[in-house]
Amino acid sequence: MDESATPPPVAAQGSGVPSHRVSARPGEVVRCDLGEVTLAVDVRGEGRALLLVHGFPLDRSLWAHQVATLTGWRRIAPDLRGFGASDAPADGYSMATYAEDLVRLLDCLRVSTAVIAGLSMGGYIAFEILRRYRARVAGLILADTRADADSDEGRRGRDEMAALAASQGATAIAGRLVPRLLGRSTQQTQPELVRSLHETIARAPEAGIVGALRAMRDRPDSTALLASIAVPTLIVVGEEDELTPPQLSKAMTAAIPSAAMTIIPAAGHLAPLEAPTAVSRVFGEFLEAVHRP
């Protein structure tokens, strides 16, 4: 069903979704019961909403600097189902399900529209929200992501990674992914971040890892969606991103009307972690322009 015409109503009491406004003190994480799952979410500040959607196989800590510094906005940073402190069901993972979870989360928080920032898999989810709930999207930030679907080789790689998670656990996934997620400069100059990222991935539930891999494998191609994007859009990519290199971001920028693009120096696939100050500055400038009458 195409639900892009009007925002879905805020759920009533008794539906499993709180009808009251949820807020949090700085550093406090609240939990929103969406019925099928409960999501943990860090909510900071007041004002227009910024929904920060993390990538695979991470959690809301990806956005720690942006959540702490982008004042003047209501920063909403959830753990997706299967990651962080959110529920990790055995199945039920897809881009459509992630999108549905996040729109219901916005309902839980009494948010009608939000600027959506998505990194990597979070970008795939942002595309899905735009596809299904276009009226809920006030702007887009697409960070270190891509619009096209997986190739046959890419799908086989997802299946191999899922088999590795099932047989050897999240620690093996961390060992495989960390060198690919971080840029060369980061690996050489930020050993603490390398260790911290490894620990974050190693804590991820196996169900969430496998479910996300299959969801990414089966995601739709969003290339045709790009030309219809009419909201303010910023594309951000790390200069050293080998998973979604800058040329892919340049192609997306050319395809989206009025999109702007920034390359973050000395950063790889996780630019908000690797160069947090630079990314927050770029986000802040974009958000100021979005907010300007």
C-alpha positions in Angstrom: 0.0 0.0 0.0 1.3 3.5 -0.9 1.2 5.5 2.3 3.1 8.5 1.0 0.1 10.8 0.7 -0.7 11.4 4.4 1.2 10.6 7.6 -0.2 7.6 9.5 -2.1 8.6 12.7 -0.5 8.5 16.1 -1.4 5.2 17.6 -4.1 5.2 20.3 -3.7 3.8 23.8 -4.0 0.1 24.0 -2.3 -0.4 20.6 1.1 -1.2 22.1 2.4 2.3 21.2 2.4 5.0 23.9 0.1 7.9 22.9 2.0 10.4 25.2 5.1 12.4 24.2 8.3 10.7 25.1 11.3 12.8 26.1 14.6 12.2 27.7 17.2 14.0 29.8 20.7 14.3 28.2 22.3 10.9 28.2 19.1 9.1 29.0 17.8 6.3 26.8 14.1 5.7 26.6 12.3 2.6 25.2 9.3 2.8 22.9 7.1 -0.2 22.7 6.0 -0.6 19.1 4.0 -3.8 19.7 6.1 -6.3 17.8 9.4 -4.9 19.2 10.6 -2.4 21.7 13.3 0.0 20.4 15.8 1.8 22.6 16.2 5.5 21.5 18.3 8.4 22.7 16.2 11.6 22.4 17.9 15.0 23.0 16.7 18.6 22.7 13.7 20.3 21.3 12.7 21.7 17.9 12.4 20.2 14.5 13.2 16.4 14.4 16.4 14.8 13.1 16.1 11.0 12.9 19.6 9.4 12.9 19.6 5.9 11.4 22.8 3.8 12.0 24.4 1.4 9.7 25.3 -2.3 9.9 26.2 -3.9 12.3 26.3 -0.9 14.6 24.1 0.9 17.0 23.1 4.4 18.0 26.6 5.2 19.3 27.6 5.8 15.7 25.9 9.2 16.1 27.3 10.2 19.6 28.9 13.4 18.4 26.0 14.5 16.3 23.5 13.8 19.1 25.6 15.8 21.5 26.3 18.8 19.3 23.5 19.5 16.9 21.6 21.7 19.3 18.4 23.4 18.1 17.1 20.1 16.8 15.3 17.3 18.4 17.9 14.5 17.9 16.4 11.0 17.7 19.0 8.2 17.6 17.4 4.7 17.9 19.0 1.3 18.0 17.4 -0.6 15.1 15.7 -3.9 15.8 18.3 -6.5 16.3 21.0 -4.1 17.5 22.1 -2.2 20.6 19.6 -2.3 23.4 16.6 -2.8 21.2 14.8 -6.2 20.9 16.4 -8.7 18.6 13.6 -11.1 17.3 14.6 -14.3 15.5 13.1 -13.1 12.2 11.1 -10.4 10.6 13.9 -8.3 9.1 13.5 -6.3 5.9 13.9 -2.8 4.7 10.1 -2.4 4.9 10.1 -3.6 8.5 12.9 -1.3 9.5 11.0 1.6 7.9 7.8 0.7 9.6 9.5 0.5 12.9 11.0 4.0 12.5 7.7 5.6 11.4 6.0 4.0 14.4 8.8 5.3 16.6 8.1 8.8 15.2 4.5 8.3 16.1 5.5 7.2 19.6 7.5 10.4 20.0 4.7 12.6 18.5 6.8 13.6 15.5 5.0 14.3 12.3 8.0 14.9 10.0 11.7 14.6 10.4 14.9 15.1 8.5 16.3 11.6 8.1 20.0 10.9 8.2 21.0 7.4 7.3 24.5 5.9 7.0 25.1 2.8 4.8 22.2 0.4 5.7 20.6 3.4 7.3 20.5 5.1 3.9 18.8 2.1 2.4 16.2 2.4 5.2 15.9 6.2 4.5 15.1 5.4 0.9 12.4 2.9 2.0 10.8 5.5 4.3 10.8 7.9 1.4 9.2 5.3 -0.8 6.5 4.4 1.6 6.0 7.5 3.8 7.1 10.4 1.7 5.0 13.0 3.6 7.0 12.2 6.8 10.4 13.2 5.3 11.4 16.9 5.6 14.9 16.4 4.4 17.5 13.7 3.7 21.1 13.2 4.7 22.6 10.2 2.9 26.0 9.2 4.4 28.3 6.6 3.0 25.5 4.8 1.2 24.3 3.9 -2.3 21.1 3.6 -4.2 21.6 0.5 -6.3 20.7 -3.0 -5.1 23.3 -5.8 -4.5 24.8 -7.5 -7.5 24.7 -11.3 -7.7 28.2 -11.3 -6.2 27.1 -9.0 -3.5 24.2 -11.2 -2.5 26.5 -14.2 -2.3 28.8 -12.2 0.0 25.8 -11.4 2.3 25.0 -15.1 2.5 28.6 -16.0 3.3 28.7 -13.4 6.0 25.4 -14.6 7.5 26.8 -18.2 7.5 29.9 -16.8 9.3 27.8 -15.1 11.9 25.8 -18.3 12.5 28.9 -20.5 12.8 31.4 -18.2 14.6 29.4 -15.4 16.0 29.6 -11.6 16.1 33.3 -11.5 17.0 34.2 -13.1 13.6 32.0 -10.5 11.9 33.9 -7.8 13.7 37.2 -9.2 12.6 36.1 -9.4 9.0 34.4 -5.9 8.8 36.5 -3.5 10.9 39.4 -3.2 8.4 36.8 -2.5 5.6 34.7 0.0 7.5 37.4 2.3 8.7 39.7 4.3 6.4 43.4 3.9 6.2 44.1 7.1 8.0 41.8 6.1 10.9 43.4 2.7 11.2 46.8 4.3 11.4 46.0 7.2 13.8 43.0 6.1 15.9 43.7 2.8 17.6 41.2 3.4 20.3 38.4 3.8 17.7 39.5 0.6 16.0 39.2 -1.3 19.3 35.9 0.4 20.3 34.4 -0.4 16.9 35.4 -4.1 17.2 33.8 -4.3 20.6 30.6 -2.7 19.4 30.2 -5.1 16.5 31.2 -8.1 18.7 28.3 -7.2 21.1 25.7 -7.3 18.3 23.1 -10.1 18.6 23.5 -12.9 16.0 19.8 -12.6 15.0 20.2 -8.9 14.2 23.3 -9.5 12.2 21.8 -12.3 10.1 18.5 -10.5 9.7 20.2 -7.3 8.5 22.4 -9.2 6.0 19.3 -10.8 4.5 17.4 -7.5 4.5 20.3 -5.8 2.7 20.6 -8.7 0.2 17.0 -8.5 -0.7 16.5 -4.7 -0.7 15.0 -3.0 -3.7 17.0 -0.9 -6.1 16.4 2.8 -5.3 18.1 4.3 -8.3 14.8 5.2 -10.0 13.7 6.9 -6.9 16.4 9.5 -7.0 15.0 11.8 -9.6 11.7 12.1 -7.7 13.4 13.3 -4.4 12.0 16.8 -3.8 13.2 17.5 -0.3 16.5 19.1 0.6 19.2 16.5 0.4 22.8 16.3 1.6 25.2 13.5 0.5 28.2 12.9 2.7 31.0 10.4 2.0 34.4 9.6 3.4 37.3 10.3 1.1 38.7 6.8 1.9 35.4 4.9 1.8 36.1 1.7 -0.1 32.6 0.1 0.4 30.6 3.0 -1.1 33.3 5.1 -2.7 32.9 8.8 -3.6 32.1 8.2 -7.2 28.8 6.5 -6.2 27.9 9.5 -4.1 28.7 11.8 -7.0 26.4 9.8 -9.2 23.6 10.1 -6.6 24.2 13.8 -6.3 23.8 14.2 -10.0 20.6 12.2 -10.0 18.8 14.0 -7.1 17.5 17.5 -8.0 19.3 20.2 -6.0 21.3 17.7 -3.9 24.6 18.9 -2.3 27.6 16.7 -1.6 30.5 16.9 0.8 33.6 14.6 0.9 35.1 14.2 4.4 38.9 14.0 4.2 40.8 11.2 5.9 37.6 9.2 6.6 36.3 5.8 5.5 32.9 4.2 5.5 32.1 5.5 9.1 32.7 9.2 8.6 30.6 10.3 11.7 32.9 8.2 13.9 36.1 8.8 12.1 35.8 12.6 11.6 32.9 13.5 14.0 33.7 17.2 14.2 33.8 17.7 10.5 30.6 15.6 9.9 28.7 17.5 12.6 29.8 20.8 11.1 28.5 19.8 7.7 25.3 18.4 9.1 24.8 21.6 11.1 25.3 23.8 8.0 22.8 21.8 6.1 20.2 21.7 8.9 20.5 25.5 9.3 19.7 25.9 5.6 16.8 23.5 5.9 15.4 25.4 8.8 15.9 28.8 7.2 12.6 30.3 5.9 
